[in-house]
Amino acid sequence: MAATIDQQFVEYIVKTLVNSPDKVKIDRTVDEKGVLLSLEVDPEDVGRVIGRRGATAQSIRTLLRALGTKNDARYNLKIVNNDGYVPKERREEEPSATAADDSFTEPEAAPEEVAETTETTEEVTEPVETPAEEPVEKSDELAEKTRSDLADLDDLDI
């Protein structure tokens, strides 16, 4: 089946961004919510497609929304994580995912680092200086100055 205009559009944009354009794959599904484009790229290029703070991915989605306005369709872009990494939340829920996932392991702290962070040090007993109380007259002067400044601001026509 020939690629539709939306697939060609996303494919063109993404292939110009990535280092491995031959590994770009776009699947298209249509349902009651609209058109879903699932984008798969080389795991090394995922960062390029997403961009800092998701800016590049959001820009691609904005362009797709403009294309959808022209074609009277609602497009959604899903960037598929195909590198075998399973997020920590999902690993805890699905114990079988960790057994099959040997490609990524989270670095664990070395035992000596753990010992350093869990040891408690002696209690600090240095005297803490407390600010001296200001005379009441000074605070009354400050309050009066603040009131006069606020009155001046009330005179301004903003």
N, C-alpha and C positions, 0 to 999 in steps of 0.2 A: 504494500500500500504506500502511495506517495505521501510524503510529509506535507502536512497542512502549512498554511502561511504562518500560523502561530509557532509551530515547531521550528520552521525555518528561521523565523525571527529570533527566537531564543538561542537556537543553535549558532547562528551567525555571531550574536553578541558574545556568547560564552566562549566560542572557539577563538575569538580574538583576544580573550583575556588569559587563557590557560596556556601552560607549557606543553601539554599533551592533548592537542585537539582531536586526535584519533580516538581517544577514550571518552569523548563526550557522547552521552546517550540520553535521549529525551523520549519518555513514554507519555502518551496522551490518553486520558480517560474522561468520559463525559458522564455526568450524573445530574440529579435535580439541582445541585448547587452551582453547576457550571462546568467549566473545563479545567481539569487538573493536569498540569504539566509536571511530571516527575523528572528531575534533572540528576543524572549521575555523571560524576567526573572522577578523574584520577584522585586518589586520596591526598596526593601532594598539592593538588590544585584547588581543593575545597576552600582554603583560606583566601585564595584570589577571588573566587566566585562570591564568597560571603562578604569579604572586605572588612575593614575596621568597623567594629560595632554594628556590623550588618549593613553598612551603607551601600555597598555594591549590589547586594541582593535586593535591598529595598528599591534601588534605582531600576533594576531590571523589572521588578514587580510594578513599579510606576509606569514604565514603558508598556508593559503588558496591559495594564489598566487602560492606557490610551488606545492601544490596539483593540481592546474589548469594546470601548466606546464606539469606535469606528465600525466594528463588526457586530454590534448588538449582542455581545457575549460577555460572560464573567469569567475571567481567567484567574487561576491560582497557581503559584509556582512553589513546588516542594523540592528542596535540595536533599537528595537521598544520601545518607551516610553509608557508604559501601566499603569502608576499610576494615570492617570486622570489630571496631571498637564498640563496646556496649557501655552506655553511661552507668555510673555507680548505682544510681537509683534503680535502674532496671536489673542490674546484676543481683541486687539484694532480693528483688521480687522473683526473678527467674534463676534458680540455682543451676539449671542446665546450661544457661548461657555462658557461665564462667568456665565450665568444663570444656566447652568447645572453643573458647576464645583464648588462644595462646599468643595472638599477635600483639596484644597490648597488656602490660601489667603496670599498675601504678607503683611508682617508686616508694619504698618503705624507708622510714627513718632508720639510720644505723643505731644499734643498741646504745652506743656511747652518747649519741644525740638525745635519745629518749631519757637517759639517766640525767643528763644536764638539765633538761627541761622540767623533770619531775622533782628534782631535789629542791628542798627549801633552804634558803639562806638565813643567816641570823637576822633577827629582828632589828630594824633600824630604830634607834632611840634618840635621834638628834632632836634638840628643842626646835619647835616650830614657832616662828615669830608671828604674833597676831598684830594686826594693824591697830595702832592707837586710835581711840575714839576721838573724832573731831569735835571741837567745841560746838555747841548748839548754835551759837551766833553765826558761825561760818555756814552751816547748812541753811539757816534762815536767810542769809544773804544770797546764797545760791538759789533758793526757792524764789526769792523776790526777783532776781535777775532773769530766771527762767520765765516767770510770769510776764515780765516786761517784754522779753523777746517774743513770746507767744502773742502778746497784744499787738506787737509790731507786725507779725505775720497776718493777723486778722485784718489789718488795714489794707493789705495787698489785694488787688482785684485779679484773681487768677481765673 
